[in-house]
Amino acid sequence: MRLRPEQLAGALAKGLGPVYAVCGDEPLLTDEAAAAIRTAARQAGAERQTSQVEAGFNWSAWASEFDSLSLFASRRLVELRIPTGKPGVEGGKAIDAWCAAPPAETHLLVILPRADRTMQASKWYAALERAGTVVQVAAPAPDRLPAWIGARLARHGLKADAETLAFLTNRVEGNLLAAHQEIEKLALLLPPGAFDLETARNAVVDVARFDASDLAEAFLKGDAARYCRIIDGLAAEGETPVLALWLFAQELRTLYRLAGGIEAGEPLPALLREHKVWESRQALVTRALKRLRAADLAAALVEASRVDRASKGLLREDAWALLKQLGLGLMGRAALRSEFVL
């Protein structure tokens, strides 16, 4: 029998089966599915025993360990990790034999990588499906990630609007473990109920030694030294560039629209109101617009997309270094123009 991860809790509530296999390459979801099975087994009084299949693994010795129950446990959960997804000929036979006649009061949990065609075509995998339950775990598609985050927030009594979910998605895209950590962090910092983008940003800032939102401010001021210190600090703290880039790119988009409006002859006060630039930031943005041109900002946005790809592992380049070059390049061009005019 095959189940989706969200169906597992309901199945376990009906009773513990003899055999389970959890397949997937997403560590968070795989661990959660395995943890749910362990919890059900523990509640049923099962004693857990674990093994990991590596080169030279002794399958005969493994099978012989389960001939008798512990004096202190009425049941056992035998956990078997096969990181390669390839138990070999001997291992395949051992799994097949177990599934054909599971030991009494013993439950098998096999943890595997994603089940590719070769694995699914194997005799031992078919035996797992016949004898028990196979849970196939997969990360949500990118367009489903905001809904996934929203559902996880709801478990803590939290609700976010679409803009906030987009912010969180951009911060953690491609890393569900990071998403889980952010959600847990928000659950600790915020009371139950709805929260908006600014609240989410402030919550993130409250726990960070280096503030990613300060990067855009340093750029607007033309403070190259501080801009570099912030990037170096965030990198040293082990932060990913996703949040810093998202905030910086948002600033670049606003500046690009404002600069384009100015060059088209529109009055700046009206543009600032139209693009919802806060009053407290208007002086800073105005100063930056005196140094930056729409063409430079358009080119910077193209480069920001390259930084984004690097931050997600799609390019073999250091995303922090690219982000530093991007900001310094813009500040450098602005400074050169200022000197030329003077």
PENOR-V418822 format. One record per residue. RES is the residue in three letters. BURIAL is b if it has 9 or more other ideal C-beta (glycine too) atoms within 8 Angstrom, else e. Layout:
# PENOR-V418822
RES:BURIAL
RES:BURIAL
This chain:
# PENOR-V418822
MET:e
ARG:e
LEU:b
ARG:e
PRO:b
GLU:e
GLN:e
LEU:b
ALA:e
GLY:e
ALA:b
LEU:b
ALA:e
LYS:e
GLY:e
LEU:e
GLY:b
PRO:e
VAL:b
TYR:b
ALA:b
VAL:b
CYS:b
GLY:b
ASP:e
GLU:b
PRO:e
LEU:b
LEU:b
THR:b
ASP:e
GLU:b
ALA:b
ALA:b
ALA:e
ALA:b
ILE:b
ARG:b
THR:e
ALA:b
ALA:b
ARG:b
GLN:e
ALA:e
GLY:e
ALA:b
GLU:b
ARG:b
GLN:b
THR:e
SER:b
GLN:e
VAL:b
GLU:e
ALA:e
GLY:e
PHE:b
ASN:e
TRP:b
SER:e
ALA:e
TRP:b
ALA:b
SER:e
GLU:e
PHE:b
ASP:e
SER:e
LEU:e
SER:e
LEU:e
PHE:e
ALA:b
SER:e
ARG:b
ARG:b
LEU:b
VAL:b
GLU:b
LEU:b
ARG:b
ILE:b
PRO:e
THR:e
GLY:b
LYS:e
PRO:b
GLY:e
VAL:e
GLU:b
GLY:b
GLY:b
LYS:b
ALA:b
ILE:b
ASP:b
ALA:b
TRP:b
CYS:b
ALA:e
ALA:e
PRO:b
PRO:b
ALA:e
GLU:e
THR:b
HIS:b
LEU:b
LEU:b
VAL:b
ILE:b
LEU:b
PRO:b
ARG:b
ALA:b
ASP:e
ARG:e
THR:e
MET:b
GLN:e
ALA:e
SER:b
LYS:e
TRP:b
TYR:b
ALA:e
ALA:b
LEU:b
GLU:b
ARG:e
ALA:b
GLY:b
THR:b
VAL:b
VAL:b
GLN:b
VAL:b
ALA:e
ALA:e
PRO:e
ALA:e
PRO:e
ASP:e
ARG:e
LEU:b
PRO:b
ALA:b
TRP:b
ILE:b
GLY:b
ALA:e
ARG:b
LEU:b
ALA:b
ARG:e
HIS:b
GLY:e
LEU:b
LYS:e
ALA:b
ASP:e
ALA:e
GLU:e
THR:b
LEU:b
ALA:b
PHE:b
LEU:b
THR:b
ASN:b
ARG:b
VAL:b
GLU:b
GLY:e
ASN:e
LEU:b
LEU:e
ALA:b
ALA:b
HIS:b
GLN:e
GLU:b
ILE:b
GLU:e
LYS:b
LEU:b
ALA:b
LEU:e
LEU:e
LEU:b
PRO:e
PRO:e
GLY:e
ALA:e
PHE:b
ASP:b
LEU:b
GLU:e
THR:b
ALA:b
ARG:b
ASN:e
ALA:b
VAL:b
VAL:b
ASP:e
VAL:e
ALA:b
ARG:e
PHE:b
ASP:e
ALA:b
SER:b
ASP:b
LEU:b
ALA:b
GLU:b
ALA:b
PHE:b
LEU:b
LYS:b
GLY:b
ASP:e
ALA:b
ALA:e
ARG:b
TYR:b
CYS:b
ARG:e
ILE:b
ILE:b
ASP:e
GLY:b
LEU:b
ALA:b
ALA:e
GLU:b
GLY:e
GLU:b
THR:e
PRO:b
VAL:b
LEU:b
ALA:b
LEU:b
TRP:b
LEU:b
PHE:b
ALA:b
GLN:b
GLU:b
LEU:b
ARG:b
THR:b
LEU:b
TYR:b
ARG:b
LEU:b
ALA:b
GLY:b
GLY:b
ILE:b
GLU:e
ALA:e
GLY:e
GLU:e
PRO:e
LEU:b
PRO:e
ALA:e
LEU:b
LEU:b
ARG:e
GLU:e
HIS:b
LYS:e
VAL:b
TRP:e
GLU:e
SER:e
ARG:e
GLN:b
ALA:e
LEU:b
VAL:b
THR:b
ARG:b
ALA:b
LEU:b
LYS:e
ARG:b
LEU:b
ARG:e
ALA:b
ALA:e
ASP:b
LEU:b
ALA:b
ALA:e
ALA:b
LEU:b
VAL:e
GLU:b
ALA:b
SER:e
ARG:b
VAL:b
ASP:b
ARG:b
ALA:b
SER:b
LYS:b
GLY:e
LEU:e
LEU:e
ARG:e
GLU:e
ASP:e
ALA:b
TRP:b
ALA:e
LEU:b
LEU:b
LYS:b
GLN:e
LEU:b
GLY:b
LEU:b
GLY:b
LEU:b
MET:b
GLY:b
ARG:b
ALA:b
ALA:b
LEU:e
ARG:b
SER:b
GLU:e
PHE:e
VAL:e
LEU:e
